[in-house]
Amino acid sequence: MVHASVCRLSIFCLMIVSLACLSPKALGDPQPTETSSSNTASTAAPLKPKSTVTLPSDVTLKPDQGIMRYLIRRGYFNPFPNNLFHPNAPISRAEFITLLYRASGLNTPFVSEFPYFRDVPTNYWAYTAIEGLRIRNMLTGFPEGYFHPEEPLSRMDAGVLMSKTLGENWLKLTPNEITSTLSHYGEAPDSLPDWARYDLARSVYAGFLLPHHVIVGNQTKFALALKAPINRMEAAQMIYRRALLGKEENAAEVQQIVWIPGGITLDISPSSAISATQLAVGEPLYFTLQTPVQDKALNLVLPKGTRIRGRVLTLSSDHLESLVVFNRASLPSGENYRMNAKLMLNFEQIKKDNLYFVPGNLFQTITQPPSEP
């Protein structure tokens, strides 16, 4: 459910300036305007991969460049006006929903010719994406039938939307998990709207909604900053993580996923290099199972090569200790299991001038009992 932010007026005034130089054209819809009907279906059209990639000149960090290269190559973006992405500017509600619609692999063969929202006519450039999420009960808009598509999207609404596209069975949290996940970043669950609390916890737990670094005195703390607008680079990072999940995770297709029981020992190795200096709380990490697991009594078979997905839960101030929690095992066959396990990465165990783990470094974790609602 998407609701208005309490600071909407001030954010909207800020957005007036940014909208002068930002256009939904960056999202791959040529000349999208509220009066142009030729782009109505473009958000539902198949993505067209690009053979060449030109990175925007104002995206300078290597991790962000990798994300943009992935999204551009797969057709999420068309060439940017003046080759500028404006990564720190707010993203509009319509822009984000269009990207999320594409990343989720949704298909809307029928779109009503009668608009649901008073400010989203059928010839609006993002009509198909907005309507596609609405008919799936992933968004509801504002009172009196408005959606405010050109207003900036808050981090709260972005987190809720990310969770909604994954369906209820993708990740279920207990009340204690909801409280601990949100409280870890200073958010009192009771102070959050009922419609947002559960989905926000899922987005944080799954590593979609990453915290901001906040300097308080001499300490660095992490906060979700839910009322702040999400910027364009943060949105791209979210969409990138959603796209990596693949179509098998679509809300329309997801099935109840079986838990791996507690007490199962897993020998795992990083799927790619993990650098201490580049880790961030909430960041997804992937490991690969090195020793096959077969338990006939439990009817459980995990072959070598099974991909174990986790995220960084905590990170020491010097980045030398990181607690990783695992919640998903994906078999080479495509079958998925839910799981509950933890691993402490201690970078002090390796050379000070070589602070990273690589594929081949072996770790062992033991699954914990399932955490059902």
LUMBA-609394 format. One record per residue (C-alpha): residue number from 1; residue in three letters; x, y, z. Coordinates in nm, 2 decimals, always signed. Each point is the difference from the previous one (the first is absolute). Layout:
% LUMBA-609394
+-----+------+--------+--------+--------+
: seq : type :     c1 :     c2 :     c3 :
+-----+------+--------+--------+--------+
: NUM :  ALA :      X :      Y :      Z :
...
+-----+------+--------+--------+--------+
//
This chain:
% LUMBA-609394
+-----+------+--------+--------+--------+
: seq : type :     c1 :     c2 :     c3 :
+-----+------+--------+--------+--------+
:   1 :  MET :  +0.00 :  +0.00 :  +0.00 :
:   2 :  VAL :  +0.14 :  +0.34 :  -0.09 :
:   3 :  HIS :  -0.10 :  +0.30 :  +0.21 :
:   4 :  ALA :  +0.10 :  +0.37 :  +0.02 :
:   5 :  SER :  +0.30 :  +0.10 :  +0.19 :
:   6 :  VAL :  -0.04 :  +0.26 :  +0.28 :
:   7 :  CYS :  +0.26 :  +0.21 :  -0.16 :
:   8 :  ARG :  -0.15 :  -0.01 :  -0.35 :
:   9 :  LEU :  -0.03 :  +0.38 :  -0.04 :
:  10 :  SER :  +0.37 :  +0.07 :  +0.06 :
:  11 :  ILE :  +0.11 :  -0.30 :  -0.21 :
:  12 :  PHE :  -0.22 :  +0.11 :  -0.29 :
:  13 :  CYS :  +0.15 :  +0.35 :  +0.01 :
:  14 :  LEU :  +0.34 :  -0.15 :  -0.02 :
:  15 :  MET :  -0.11 :  -0.22 :  -0.29 :
:  16 :  ILE :  -0.11 :  +0.29 :  -0.21 :
:  17 :  VAL :  +0.36 :  +0.09 :  -0.06 :
:  18 :  SER :  +0.11 :  -0.35 :  -0.08 :
:  19 :  LEU :  -0.28 :  -0.07 :  -0.24 :
:  20 :  ALA :  +0.12 :  +0.28 :  -0.22 :
:  21 :  CYS :  +0.31 :  -0.21 :  -0.08 :
:  22 :  LEU :  -0.13 :  -0.35 :  +0.05 :
:  23 :  SER :  -0.23 :  -0.18 :  -0.24 :
:  24 :  PRO :  -0.16 :  -0.34 :  -0.01 :
:  25 :  LYS :  +0.18 :  -0.03 :  -0.33 :
:  26 :  ALA :  +0.28 :  -0.14 :  +0.21 :
:  27 :  LEU :  -0.21 :  -0.30 :  +0.07 :
:  28 :  GLY :  -0.03 :  -0.10 :  -0.37 :
:  29 :  ASP :  -0.32 :  +0.17 :  -0.10 :
:  30 :  PRO :  +0.06 :  +0.24 :  -0.29 :
:  31 :  GLN :  -0.17 :  +0.34 :  +0.06 :
:  32 :  PRO :  -0.23 :  -0.12 :  +0.27 :
:  33 :  THR :  -0.26 :  +0.25 :  +0.09 :
:  34 :  GLU :  -0.35 :  +0.00 :  +0.13 :
:  35 :  THR :  -0.13 :  +0.08 :  -0.35 :
:  36 :  SER :  +0.20 :  -0.25 :  -0.20 :
:  37 :  SER :  -0.19 :  -0.33 :  -0.06 :
:  38 :  SER :  +0.28 :  -0.16 :  -0.20 :
:  39 :  ASN :  +0.19 :  -0.10 :  +0.32 :
:  40 :  THR :  -0.28 :  -0.15 :  +0.20 :
:  41 :  ALA :  +0.10 :  -0.36 :  -0.08 :
:  42 :  SER :  +0.37 :  +0.05 :  +0.01 :
:  43 :  THR :  +0.03 :  -0.08 :  +0.37 :
:  44 :  ALA :  -0.16 :  -0.34 :  -0.07 :
:  45 :  ALA :  +0.21 :  -0.07 :  -0.31 :
:  46 :  PRO :  +0.28 :  -0.26 :  +0.02 :
:  47 :  LEU :  +0.33 :  +0.15 :  +0.10 :
:  48 :  LYS :  +0.25 :  +0.03 :  -0.28 :
:  49 :  PRO :  +0.35 :  -0.09 :  +0.10 :
:  50 :  LYS :  +0.27 :  +0.24 :  -0.13 :
:  51 :  SER :  +0.33 :  -0.12 :  -0.16 :
:  52 :  THR :  +0.19 :  +0.31 :  +0.11 :
:  53 :  VAL :  -0.02 :  +0.18 :  +0.33 :
:  54 :  THR :  +0.08 :  +0.37 :  +0.06 :
:  55 :  LEU :  +0.02 :  +0.07 :  +0.37 :
:  56 :  PRO :  -0.13 :  +0.34 :  +0.12 :
:  57 :  SER :  +0.29 :  +0.23 :  +0.08 :
:  58 :  ASP :  -0.12 :  +0.09 :  +0.35 :
:  59 :  VAL :  +0.00 :  -0.36 :  +0.13 :
:  60 :  THR :  +0.36 :  -0.03 :  +0.12 :
:  61 :  LEU :  +0.01 :  -0.27 :  +0.27 :
:  62 :  LYS :  +0.10 :  -0.34 :  -0.14 :
:  63 :  PRO :  -0.28 :  -0.20 :  +0.18 :
:  64 :  ASP :  -0.26 :  +0.24 :  -0.14 :
:  65 :  GLN :  +0.15 :  -0.01 :  -0.34 :
:  66 :  GLY :  -0.04 :  -0.38 :  +0.00 :
:  67 :  ILE :  -0.37 :  +0.04 :  +0.10 :
:  68 :  MET :  -0.06 :  +0.25 :  -0.28 :
:  69 :  ARG :  +0.18 :  -0.21 :  -0.25 :
:  70 :  TYR :  -0.22 :  -0.30 :  +0.08 :
:  71 :  LEU :  -0.32 :  +0.20 :  -0.02 :
:  72 :  ILE :  +0.09 :  +0.19 :  -0.31 :
:  73 :  ARG :  +0.12 :  -0.31 :  -0.18 :
:  74 :  ARG :  -0.33 :  -0.18 :  +0.07 :
:  75 :  GLY :  -0.21 :  +0.29 :  -0.12 :
:  76 :  TYR :  -0.13 :  +0.16 :  +0.32 :
:  77 :  PHE :  +0.14 :  +0.34 :  -0.11 :
:  78 :  ASN :  +0.03 :  +0.17 :  -0.34 :
:  79 :  PRO :  +0.28 :  +0.26 :  -0.06 :
:  80 :  PHE :  -0.01 :  +0.27 :  +0.26 :
:  81 :  PRO :  -0.04 :  +0.37 :  -0.10 :
:  82 :  ASN :  +0.34 :  +0.16 :  -0.01 :
:  83 :  ASN :  +0.13 :  -0.33 :  +0.13 :
:  84 :  LEU :  -0.09 :  +0.09 :  +0.36 :
:  85 :  PHE :  -0.19 :  -0.22 :  +0.24 :
:  86 :  HIS :  -0.03 :  +0.25 :  +0.30 :
:  87 :  PRO :  +0.06 :  -0.28 :  +0.25 :
:  88 :  ASN :  -0.06 :  +0.21 :  +0.31 :
:  89 :  ALA :  -0.33 :  +0.15 :  -0.12 :
:  90 :  PRO :  -0.33 :  -0.14 :  +0.12 :
:  91 :  ILE :  -0.18 :  -0.24 :  -0.23 :
:  92 :  SER :  -0.37 :  +0.04 :  -0.08 :
:  93 :  ARG :  -0.26 :  -0.25 :  +0.10 :
:  94 :  ALA :  -0.08 :  -0.07 :  -0.37 :
:  95 :  GLU :  +0.37 :  -0.05 :  -0.08 :
:  96 :  PHE :  +0.06 :  -0.25 :  +0.28 :
:  97 :  ILE :  -0.32 :  -0.20 :  -0.07 :
:  98 :  THR :  +0.09 :  -0.03 :  -0.36 :
:  99 :  LEU :  +0.34 :  -0.14 :  +0.09 :
: 100 :  LEU :  -0.14 :  -0.23 :  +0.26 :
: 101 :  TYR :  -0.27 :  -0.12 :  -0.25 :
: 102 :  ARG :  +0.28 :  -0.10 :  -0.24 :
: 103 :  ALA :  +0.22 :  -0.16 :  +0.26 :
: 104 :  SER :  -0.28 :  -0.21 :  +0.13 :
: 105 :  GLY :  -0.07 :  -0.14 :  -0.35 :
: 106 :  LEU :  -0.36 :  +0.08 :  +0.03 :
: 107 :  ASN :  -0.23 :  -0.04 :  -0.30 :
: 108 :  THR :  -0.33 :  +0.20 :  -0.03 :
: 109 :  PRO :  -0.17 :  -0.13 :  -0.31 :
: 110 :  PHE :  -0.32 :  +0.20 :  +0.08 :
: 111 :  VAL :  +0.01 :  +0.36 :  +0.11 :
: 112 :  SER :  -0.33 :  +0.17 :  +0.07 :
: 113 :  GLU :  -0.10 :  +0.29 :  -0.23 :
: 114 :  PHE :  -0.15 :  +0.17 :  +0.30 :
: 115 :  PRO :  +0.26 :  +0.15 :  +0.23 :
: 116 :  TYR :  -0.01 :  -0.09 :  +0.36 :
: 117 :  PHE :  +0.20 :  +0.30 :  +0.13 :
: 118 :  ARG :  -0.13 :  +0.35 :  -0.09 :
: 119 :  ASP :  +0.36 :  +0.13 :  -0.07 :
: 120 :  VAL :  +0.11 :  -0.31 :  -0.20 :
: 121 :  PRO :  -0.19 :  +0.01 :  -0.34 :
: 122 :  THR :  +0.03 :  -0.30 :  -0.24 :
: 123 :  ASN :  +0.24 :  +0.20 :  -0.22 :
: 124 :  TYR :  +0.24 :  +0.07 :  +0.28 :
: 125 :  TRP :  +0.34 :  -0.14 :  -0.07 :
: 126 :  ALA :  +0.01 :  -0.22 :  +0.31 :
: 127 :  TYR :  -0.37 :  -0.10 :  +0.00 :
: 128 :  THR :  +0.07 :  -0.37 :  -0.08 :
: 129 :  ALA :  +0.25 :  -0.04 :  +0.28 :
: 130 :  ILE :  -0.21 :  +0.18 :  +0.26 :
: 131 :  GLU :  -0.31 :  -0.19 :  -0.10 :
: 132 :  GLY :  +0.19 :  -0.33 :  -0.01 :
: 133 :  LEU :  +0.10 :  +0.04 :  +0.36 :
: 134 :  ARG :  -0.34 :  +0.13 :  +0.11 :
: 135 :  ILE :  -0.20 :  -0.29 :  -0.13 :
: 136 :  ARG :  +0.23 :  -0.23 :  +0.19 :
: 137 :  ASN :  -0.08 :  +0.19 :  +0.32 :
: 138 :  MET :  +0.36 :  +0.12 :  +0.03 :
: 139 :  LEU :  -0.09 :  +0.37 :  +0.03 :
: 140 :  THR :  -0.32 :  +0.20 :  +0.08 :
: 141 :  GLY :  +0.09 :  +0.36 :  -0.04 :
: 142 :  PHE :  -0.14 :  +0.29 :  +0.20 :
: 143 :  PRO :  -0.34 :  +0.11 :  +0.12 :
: 144 :  GLU :  -0.25 :  +0.15 :  -0.25 :
: 145 :  GLY :  +0.14 :  -0.22 :  -0.28 :
: 146 :  TYR :  +0.34 :  +0.16 :  -0.06 :
: 147 :  PHE :  +0.34 :  -0.16 :  -0.05 :
: 148 :  HIS :  +0.24 :  +0.31 :  -0.03 :
: 149 :  PRO :  +0.23 :  -0.18 :  -0.25 :
: 150 :  GLU :  +0.24 :  +0.29 :  -0.04 :
: 151 :  GLU :  +0.07 :  +0.05 :  +0.37 :
: 152 :  PRO :  +0.32 :  -0.15 :  +0.15 :
: 153 :  LEU :  -0.03 :  -0.35 :  +0.15 :
: 154 :  SER :  +0.08 :  -0.03 :  +0.37 :
: 155 :  ARG :  +0.23 :  -0.27 :  +0.13 :
: 156 :  MET :  -0.29 :  -0.14 :  +0.19 :
: 157 :  ASP :  -0.21 :  -0.04 :  -0.31 :
: 158 :  ALA :  +0.29 :  -0.15 :  -0.19 :
: 159 :  GLY :  +0.05 :  -0.26 :  +0.26 :
: 160 :  VAL :  -0.36 :  -0.10 :  +0.01 :
: 161 :  LEU :  -0.02 :  -0.02 :  -0.38 :
: 162 :  MET :  +0.31 :  -0.22 :  -0.01 :
: 163 :  SER :  -0.16 :  -0.24 :  +0.24 :
: 164 :  LYS :  -0.34 :  -0.01 :  -0.17 :
: 165 :  THR :  +0.14 :  -0.12 :  -0.33 :
: 166 :  LEU :  +0.14 :  -0.31 :  +0.16 :
: 167 :  GLY :  -0.32 :  -0.15 :  +0.13 :
: 168 :  GLU :  -0.08 :  -0.12 :  +0.36 :
: 169 :  ASN :  +0.18 :  -0.34 :  -0.02 :
: 170 :  TRP :  +0.33 :  +0.14 :  -0.11 :
: 171 :  LEU :  +0.10 :  +0.10 :  +0.35 :
: 172 :  LYS :  -0.21 :  -0.03 :  +0.32 :
: 173 :  LEU :  +0.11 :  +0.17 :  +0.32 :
: 174 :  THR :  -0.11 :  -0.06 :  +0.35 :
: 175 :  PRO :  -0.11 :  +0.30 :  +0.22 :
: 176 :  ASN :  +0.33 :  -0.03 :  +0.18 :
: 177 :  GLU :  +0.20 :  +0.01 :  -0.32 :
: 178 :  ILE :  -0.20 :  +0.31 :  -0.11 :
: 179 :  THR :  +0.08 :  +0.18 :  +0.32 :
: 180 :  SER :  +0.36 :  -0.10 :  +0.01 :
: 181 :  THR :  +0.06 :  +0.09 :  -0.36 :
: 182 :  LEU :  -0.15 :  +0.35 :  +0.02 :
: 183 :  SER :  +0.13 :  +0.07 :  +0.36 :
: 184 :  HIS :  +0.35 :  -0.08 :  -0.11 :
: 185 :  TYR :  -0.01 :  +0.33 :  -0.20 :
: 186 :  GLY :  -0.17 :  +0.21 :  +0.26 :
: 187 :  GLU :  -0.36 :  -0.04 :  -0.14 :
: 188 :  ALA :  -0.26 :  -0.07 :  +0.26 :
: 189 :  PRO :  -0.24 :  -0.24 :  -0.18 :
: 190 :  ASP :  -0.30 :  +0.15 :  +0.19 :
: 191 :  SER :  +0.08 :  +0.34 :  -0.14 :
: 192 :  LEU :  -0.03 :  -0.12 :  -0.36 :
: 193 :  PRO :  -0.33 :  -0.02 :  -0.20 :
: 194 :  ASP :  -0.17 :  -0.34 :  +0.02 :
: 195 :  TRP :  +0.00 :  -0.03 :  -0.38 :
: 196 :  ALA :  +0.38 :  +0.04 :  -0.02 :
: 197 :  ARG :  +0.14 :  -0.18 :  +0.30 :
: 198 :  TYR :  +0.02 :  -0.36 :  -0.12 :
: 199 :  ASP :  +0.11 :  +0.09 :  -0.36 :
: 200 :  LEU :  +0.27 :  +0.23 :  +0.12 :
: 201 :  ALA :  +0.14 :  -0.27 :  +0.23 :
: 202 :  ARG :  +0.00 :  -0.24 :  -0.30 :
: 203 :  SER :  +0.18 :  +0.25 :  -0.22 :
: 204 :  VAL :  +0.27 :  +0.07 :  +0.27 :
: 205 :  TYR :  +0.03 :  -0.37 :  +0.09 :
: 206 :  ALA :  +0.05 :  -0.09 :  -0.37 :
: 207 :  GLY :  +0.25 :  +0.27 :  -0.06 :
: 208 :  PHE :  -0.21 :  +0.22 :  -0.24 :
: 209 :  LEU :  -0.03 :  +0.30 :  +0.23 :
: 210 :  LEU :  +0.35 :  +0.09 :  +0.12 :
: 211 :  PRO :  +0.06 :  +0.23 :  +0.29 :
: 212 :  HIS :  +0.16 :  +0.35 :  -0.02 :
: 213 :  HIS :  +0.32 :  +0.08 :  +0.18 :
: 214 :  VAL :  -0.07 :  +0.27 :  +0.26 :
: 215 :  ILE :  +0.27 :  +0.18 :  +0.19 :
: 216 :  VAL :  -0.10 :  +0.05 :  +0.37 :
: 217 :  GLY :  +0.28 :  +0.17 :  +0.19 :
: 218 :  ASN :  +0.31 :  -0.22 :  -0.06 :
: 219 :  GLN :  -0.20 :  -0.31 :  -0.09 :
: 220 :  THR :  -0.15 :  -0.13 :  -0.32 :
: 221 :  LYS :  -0.34 :  -0.14 :  +0.03 :
: 222 :  PHE :  -0.24 :  -0.15 :  -0.25 :
: 223 :  ALA :  -0.35 :  +0.13 :  -0.06 :
: 224 :  LEU :  -0.27 :  -0.09 :  -0.25 :
: 225 :  ALA :  -0.11 :  +0.37 :  -0.05 :
: 226 :  LEU :  -0.34 :  -0.12 :  -0.11 :
: 227 :  LYS :  -0.15 :  +0.35 :  -0.06 :
: 228 :  ALA :  +0.28 :  +0.11 :  -0.23 :
: 229 :  PRO :  -0.04 :  -0.03 :  -0.38 :
: 230 :  ILE :  +0.20 :  -0.28 :  -0.15 :
: 231 :  ASN :  +0.25 :  +0.12 :  -0.25 :
: 232 :  ARG :  +0.05 :  -0.14 :  -0.35 :
: 233 :  MET :  +0.31 :  -0.20 :  +0.07 :
: 234 :  GLU :  -0.16 :  -0.16 :  +0.31 :
: 235 :  ALA :  -0.29 :  -0.09 :  -0.22 :
: 236 :  ALA :  +0.22 :  -0.15 :  -0.27 :
: 237 :  GLN :  +0.17 :  -0.21 :  +0.27 :
: 238 :  MET :  -0.34 :  -0.13 :  +0.12 :
: 239 :  ILE :  -0.11 :  -0.08 :  -0.35 :
: 240 :  TYR :  +0.33 :  -0.18 :  -0.07 :
: 241 :  ARG :  -0.05 :  -0.23 :  +0.30 :
: 242 :  ARG :  -0.36 :  -0.07 :  -0.10 :
: 243 :  ALA :  +0.10 :  -0.08 :  -0.36 :
: 244 :  LEU :  +0.26 :  -0.25 :  +0.12 :
: 245 :  LEU :  -0.27 :  -0.21 :  +0.17 :
: 246 :  GLY :  -0.14 :  -0.10 :  -0.33 :
: 247 :  LYS :  -0.35 :  -0.06 :  -0.12 :
: 248 :  GLU :  -0.04 :  -0.31 :  +0.22 :
: 249 :  GLU :  -0.04 :  +0.24 :  +0.29 :
: 250 :  ASN :  -0.30 :  +0.19 :  -0.15 :
: 251 :  ALA :  -0.30 :  +0.04 :  +0.22 :
: 252 :  ALA :  -0.22 :  -0.17 :  -0.25 :
: 253 :  GLU :  +0.22 :  -0.30 :  -0.02 :
: 254 :  VAL :  +0.16 :  -0.05 :  +0.34 :
: 255 :  GLN :  -0.09 :  -0.31 :  +0.19 :
: 256 :  GLN :  +0.04 :  -0.09 :  +0.37 :
: 257 :  ILE :  +0.37 :  -0.08 :  +0.05 :
: 258 :  VAL :  +0.11 :  -0.28 :  +0.23 :
: 259 :  TRP :  +0.23 :  +0.07 :  +0.29 :
: 260 :  ILE :  +0.34 :  -0.17 :  +0.05 :
: 261 :  PRO :  -0.03 :  -0.15 :  +0.35 :
: 262 :  GLY :  +0.23 :  +0.11 :  +0.29 :
: 263 :  GLY :  +0.33 :  -0.19 :  +0.07 :
: 264 :  ILE :  +0.12 :  -0.04 :  -0.36 :
: 265 :  THR :  +0.37 :  +0.08 :  -0.04 :
: 266 :  LEU :  +0.09 :  +0.19 :  -0.32 :
: 267 :  ASP :  +0.35 :  +0.04 :  -0.14 :
: 268 :  ILE :  -0.01 :  +0.31 :  -0.21 :
: 269 :  SER :  +0.24 :  +0.24 :  -0.19 :
: 270 :  PRO :  -0.06 :  +0.35 :  -0.13 :
: 271 :  SER :  -0.14 :  +0.01 :  -0.35 :
: 272 :  SER :  +0.21 :  +0.31 :  -0.07 :
: 273 :  ALA :  +0.26 :  +0.20 :  +0.19 :
: 274 :  ILE :  -0.12 :  +0.17 :  +0.32 :
: 275 :  SER :  +0.19 :  +0.31 :  +0.08 :
: 276 :  ALA :  +0.00 :  +0.13 :  +0.36 :
: 277 :  THR :  +0.02 :  +0.37 :  -0.11 :
: 278 :  GLN :  -0.30 :  -0.03 :  -0.24 :
: 279 :  LEU :  -0.25 :  -0.18 :  +0.23 :
: 280 :  ALA :  -0.31 :  +0.19 :  +0.11 :
: 281 :  VAL :  -0.28 :  -0.10 :  +0.24 :
: 282 :  GLY :  -0.28 :  -0.16 :  -0.19 :
: 283 :  GLU :  +0.22 :  -0.09 :  -0.30 :
: 284 :  PRO :  -0.09 :  -0.34 :  -0.16 :
: 285 :  LEU :  +0.28 :  -0.26 :  +0.00 :
: 286 :  TYR :  +0.01 :  -0.33 :  -0.18 :
: 287 :  PHE :  +0.18 :  -0.32 :  +0.09 :
: 288 :  THR :  +0.02 :  -0.34 :  -0.17 :
: 289 :  LEU :  -0.04 :  -0.34 :  +0.16 :
: 290 :  GLN :  +0.32 :  -0.20 :  -0.02 :
: 291 :  THR :  -0.10 :  -0.33 :  +0.15 :
: 292 :  PRO :  -0.33 :  -0.17 :  -0.10 :
: 293 :  VAL :  -0.26 :  -0.05 :  +0.27 :
: 294 :  GLN :  -0.22 :  -0.31 :  -0.01 :
: 295 :  ASP :  -0.23 :  -0.10 :  +0.28 :
: 296 :  LYS :  -0.24 :  -0.28 :  -0.09 :
: 297 :  ALA :  -0.19 :  +0.02 :  +0.32 :
: 298 :  LEU :  -0.08 :  +0.37 :  -0.07 :
: 299 :  ASN :  -0.04 :  -0.06 :  -0.37 :
: 300 :  LEU :  +0.26 :  +0.28 :  -0.06 :
: 301 :  VAL :  +0.25 :  +0.01 :  -0.28 :
: 302 :  LEU :  +0.22 :  +0.31 :  -0.05 :
: 303 :  PRO :  +0.26 :  -0.06 :  -0.28 :
: 304 :  LYS :  +0.33 :  +0.16 :  -0.03 :
: 305 :  GLY :  -0.04 :  +0.34 :  -0.16 :
: 306 :  THR :  -0.31 :  +0.09 :  +0.18 :
: 307 :  ARG :  -0.01 :  +0.38 :  +0.04 :
: 308 :  ILE :  -0.04 :  +0.13 :  +0.35 :
: 309 :  ARG :  -0.13 :  +0.36 :  +0.02 :
: 310 :  GLY :  +0.05 :  +0.22 :  +0.30 :
: 311 :  ARG :  +0.03 :  +0.36 :  +0.11 :
: 312 :  VAL :  +0.22 :  +0.21 :  +0.23 :
: 313 :  LEU :  -0.19 :  +0.04 :  +0.33 :
: 314 :  THR :  +0.27 :  +0.18 :  +0.20 :
: 315 :  LEU :  +0.34 :  +0.16 :  -0.08 :
: 316 :  SER :  +0.26 :  +0.12 :  +0.25 :
: 317 :  SER :  +0.12 :  +0.36 :  -0.03 :
: 318 :  ASP :  +0.34 :  -0.12 :  -0.13 :
: 319 :  HIS :  -0.17 :  -0.24 :  -0.25 :
: 320 :  LEU :  +0.20 :  -0.29 :  +0.14 :
: 321 :  GLU :  -0.30 :  -0.20 :  +0.13 :
: 322 :  SER :  -0.32 :  -0.06 :  -0.19 :
: 323 :  LEU :  -0.30 :  -0.21 :  +0.10 :
: 324 :  VAL :  -0.16 :  -0.16 :  -0.30 :
: 325 :  VAL :  -0.35 :  -0.16 :  +0.02 :
: 326 :  PHE :  -0.11 :  -0.25 :  -0.26 :
: 327 :  ASN :  -0.36 :  -0.04 :  -0.11 :
: 328 :  ARG :  -0.01 :  -0.18 :  -0.34 :
: 329 :  ALA :  +0.16 :  -0.30 :  -0.17 :
: 330 :  SER :  -0.04 :  -0.03 :  -0.38 :
: 331 :  LEU :  +0.08 :  -0.34 :  -0.15 :
: 332 :  PRO :  +0.16 :  -0.03 :  -0.35 :
: 333 :  SER :  -0.33 :  -0.15 :  -0.11 :
: 334 :  GLY :  -0.18 :  +0.33 :  +0.08 :
: 335 :  GLU :  -0.17 :  -0.14 :  +0.32 :
: 336 :  ASN :  +0.01 :  +0.23 :  +0.30 :
: 337 :  TYR :  +0.01 :  -0.06 :  +0.37 :
: 338 :  ARG :  -0.05 :  +0.25 :  +0.28 :
: 339 :  MET :  +0.26 :  -0.02 :  +0.28 :
: 340 :  ASN :  +0.12 :  +0.16 :  +0.32 :
: 341 :  ALA :  +0.37 :  +0.02 :  +0.07 :
: 342 :  LYS :  +0.27 :  +0.24 :  +0.10 :
: 343 :  LEU :  +0.37 :  +0.05 :  -0.07 :
: 344 :  MET :  +0.25 :  +0.24 :  +0.16 :
: 345 :  LEU :  +0.26 :  +0.12 :  -0.25 :
: 346 :  ASN :  +0.32 :  +0.10 :  +0.19 :
: 347 :  PHE :  +0.23 :  +0.19 :  -0.23 :
: 348 :  GLU :  +0.27 :  +0.02 :  +0.27 :
: 349 :  GLN :  +0.07 :  -0.37 :  -0.08 :
: 350 :  ILE :  +0.16 :  +0.10 :  -0.33 :
: 351 :  LYS :  +0.28 :  +0.23 :  -0.09 :
: 352 :  LYS :  -0.05 :  +0.36 :  +0.09 :
: 353 :  ASP :  +0.10 :  +0.12 :  -0.35 :
: 354 :  ASN :  -0.23 :  -0.26 :  -0.17 :
: 355 :  LEU :  -0.34 :  +0.05 :  +0.17 :
: 356 :  TYR :  -0.22 :  -0.22 :  -0.22 :
: 357 :  PHE :  -0.13 :  -0.35 :  -0.02 :
: 358 :  VAL :  -0.01 :  -0.17 :  -0.34 :
: 359 :  PRO :  -0.16 :  -0.31 :  -0.16 :
: 360 :  GLY :  +0.18 :  -0.30 :  +0.15 :
: 361 :  ASN :  +0.01 :  +0.14 :  +0.36 :
: 362 :  LEU :  -0.21 :  -0.25 :  +0.19 :
: 363 :  PHE :  -0.24 :  +0.07 :  +0.28 :
: 364 :  GLN :  -0.24 :  -0.21 :  +0.19 :
: 365 :  THR :  -0.35 :  +0.10 :  +0.13 :
: 366 :  ILE :  -0.27 :  -0.21 :  +0.16 :
: 367 :  THR :  -0.37 :  +0.06 :  -0.08 :
: 368 :  GLN :  -0.23 :  +0.11 :  +0.28 :
: 369 :  PRO :  -0.36 :  -0.11 :  +0.05 :
: 370 :  PRO :  -0.25 :  +0.16 :  -0.24 :
: 371 :  SER :  -0.15 :  +0.33 :  +0.11 :
: 372 :  GLU :  -0.36 :  -0.02 :  -0.09 :
: 373 :  PRO :  -0.27 :  +0.26 :  +0.07 :
+-----+------+--------+--------+--------+
//
